[in-house]
Amino acid sequence: MHADQHLLTYFQALIMGLLQGISELFPISSLGHSVVLPQLVGWHQLAQAQSAKSSYFLSFLVGLHVATALALFIFYRHDWIRIISAVIKSIFTRRIDNFDAHFGWLLIVATIPAGIVGLLFENLFRVLFAKPLAAAIFLFINGLILLVGERARHAEVLKSERRQHSRTTPILQEDSRTISELNFKEAGIVGVAQIFALLAGISRSGITMVAGLLRGLTHEDAARFSFMLATPIIAAAGLYKIPHLFSSAAAGVRPQILIGSIAAFVAAYLSVRFLTRYFKSNNLYPFAAYCLAFGSLLIVRFI
């Protein structure tokens, strides 16, 4: 048996895979939870491998990312087929004349900032900030981001309602916007916000949803934009490092990688299915409360 098999058991792979699939899409930070969980339950060798510059854990992470991206792509497969076709057509016609083409180019613009920064600094950020106390602090900050974002969006809705009531005739523009009304500059702002998800504890889906809400999107549209945007970023993070799966570091843990990846795929698919329904009529407050409470407890635990 390869030595690394003792460092990552099948049970650990299963739990970490489920954790990745759920917390990547729920706005509670997958990276933050994957950093603190091993420390909380005493998986110290796994915790050490996470912050190492090169280890079997990086290969394991590649499998989880690819599986999560695949689950997202399959869930939104009809959207992606239309969007990819529309973007290709727009390149040849040099016109963006429908929603799918516009949505596709918004996603491309929003992907660029995090893609560049992630390519250059992801490994550095992982080594520097994948520490339990740092993750706990950023998890608490993530809760503040969700809370402030929700309150700011709620304030805008109330302000719009007061404007409506003060007029004798209804206003034509509603308080919320649709994805088709976003411009490329606003997509870039959402993309820049996504960069902060490189910090363990800051949720990718959470911060991009808040950015969308602050641009006037509904919770449903903000969640859709966030999940669609996550697909190419997570896929690129995994596919770029695919060679790690064939490295000597992964030689002893490939069965565990498979188990973890299957768990991540199932968890991610069920999570996005649940959350797309949840955000039709609900908000980020429960997740903000969880991050603030759990983050506070973790800070006390690791300080």
Summary of the structure (lengths in Angstrom):
residues: 303
radius of gyration: 20.1
end to end distance: 37.5
largest distance: 78.1
contacts: 1072
relative contact order: 0.21
helix: 80%
strand: 1%
